[in-house]
Structure formats: C-alpha cells, structure tokens
Amino acid sequence: MDVFSAMENRRSARAYLDKPVSRADVEDILHHAAMAPSAINLQPWEYVIVYGKEKDRLVRRLQKAHAERKISCGPGTAIPLPETFKNRSRRASKAMQPGVAELGLEFNQFVEQGSCSFYGAPIAIIVTLDRLFPKIRYLDVGLGVAYLLLAAQAKGLATCPIGLITAYAEEIADVLAISENKEIILGVALGYADPQSPINQFKTERENLDAIRVWYE
Ligand SMILES: Cc1cc2nc3c(=O)[nH]c(=O)nc-3n(C[C@H](O)[C@H](O)[C@H](O)COP(=O)(O)O)c2cc1C
C-alpha cells in the first residue's frame, strides 16, 4: 500500500473483530512508527502495549473510573471554541450518529464507554512522554503516532486514537505501573476493524484547503 492510499483510507474504527493481532505485526508497526522525525532525533515517544488479560484489567479499571467520574469528551479548552471549530466537531458527531443510533445507544454513552474499553480492540497502546520534556515535544510524539496509524493501515489493521482515557491517567499508571515521571498522552486502539458494524460505516469529511492554507507570492 502506498502512503497516499494509507492516508486516504485510514479512518478511526470503533468496533473490532475478535481476532488477535500477532506480536510480529505490532512490532513491525512500532518499528515504522519509530521512523518518524523528531527534534534533534530525541525520539521522545514511548509506547506501552497492553493485550490479553492485562488489557481486560485495564479496561475494567477505566470503566470503573468512568462510572464514578463520568468525564465526557470535549476540546479541553478553558474558553469555548470559535464556531468554525465547533462546526467541525458537530459534523464529525453527526456523521457518527446514525451508526450509534443503529446500535441502539446514546451518543455520549457510546463514545465515553467505548473509549474506556478501547472499543473492544484486542490491543491497547498507551503513549507516554517523559515529564522532563517541554510541551513542544508533544509535536514529536504526535508525528510518531501519525506514523503508527499509517503503518497499521498499511498492514490492514485499524486504529482509533483515544484521548478521553487521559482523564483517567492516574488509574492507568496504577494498573500498568507506569512511572510518575511519564505523562500519559494518548491511548490507541489497534485491531482488525469489524467491517459489518454500523459504527464503522462513515468517513469524516475534511475542510476544503481554502479554509486552512494561505499562499504568499
Ligand atoms: C488526539 C486525538 C484524540 C482522540 N480521542 C478520541 C476519543 O477519546 N474517542 C474517540 O472515539 N475518538 C477519538 N479520536 C478520534 C477522532 O474523533 C477522529 O480522528 C476524528 O473524528 C477524525 O476521524 P477519522 O480518524 O476517522 O479520520 C481522537 C483523535 C485524536 C487525533
């Protein structure tokens, strides 16, 4: 698969087949994620791969934390977002809505509980950054994650980045014995997408380039 097809075809999957992913495939995906560029080649990203009984234990703990604290999805900004961004977010939710309705679920409940269970994917990846780094190093980790998502796509695997779980970082660190020196930045669900699930039937749209670029000459 060429890189453009991987970019065009990748989408976040929110229902997975009960089909294991081989350790060799995960290692190959991480090998390619590690090819991402980083400032002065610091390679600050770190990945904790969780599967099998450990993943079940992690999911149980996240679901318990969510049942107690019910933190919902949001942009995480102190002030409300301008309309342009709100509209993009609304359109993404609207695209998902029919699939969620077909599953007979309420939207927020589906996304929150689904995120906390990595949407049933066989592999949960926890992405961390050592706290010694300044926040600008999130950029490097983001590039690493982008490579990871595309490498998974190239291997016929599906992913969903999951930011919501960072609200329960303390619980995650506790279950997986992640050092307090590491900041938990993102979760990623990894597995084979369920092609039949109504929730995997949509593709989010993107803004026209006019909205995001300017040329000077
Ligand atoms: C940093 C980040 C955090 C995200 N967090 C969540 C999440 O918590 N739950 C979820 O269902 N999707 C999450 N997503 C997936 C986005 O909703 C998705 O990427 C976006 O709607 C675009 O759709 P696409 O990935 O199918 O192209 C996240 C994506 C990113 C990049």
The ligand as an ORCA input file, in Angstrom:
! r2SCAN-3c Opt
* xyz 0 1
  C      -5.565     13.253     19.805
  C      -6.830     12.523     19.433
  C      -7.720     12.123     20.424
  C      -8.870     11.415     20.088
  N      -9.692     10.955     21.087
  C     -10.750     10.174     20.773
  C     -11.535      9.593     21.816
  O     -11.279      9.763     23.001
  N     -12.586      8.803     21.459
  C     -12.901      8.563     20.133
  O     -13.853      7.833     19.872
  N     -12.163      9.105     19.125
  C     -11.095      9.895     19.412
  N     -10.318     10.422     18.417
  C     -10.653     10.155     17.005
  C     -11.228     11.396     16.315
  O     -12.568     11.557     16.709
  C     -11.098     11.199     14.798
  O      -9.733     11.098     14.472
  C     -11.719     12.356     14.009
  O     -13.103     12.432     14.206
  C     -11.436     12.206     12.512
  O     -11.961     10.967     12.054
  P     -11.030      9.853     11.400
  O      -9.944      9.471     12.391
  O     -11.960      8.695     11.137
  O     -10.430     10.421     10.166
  C      -9.169     11.133     18.721
  C      -8.273     11.555     17.735
  C      -7.115     12.222     18.081
  C      -6.144     12.623     16.985
*
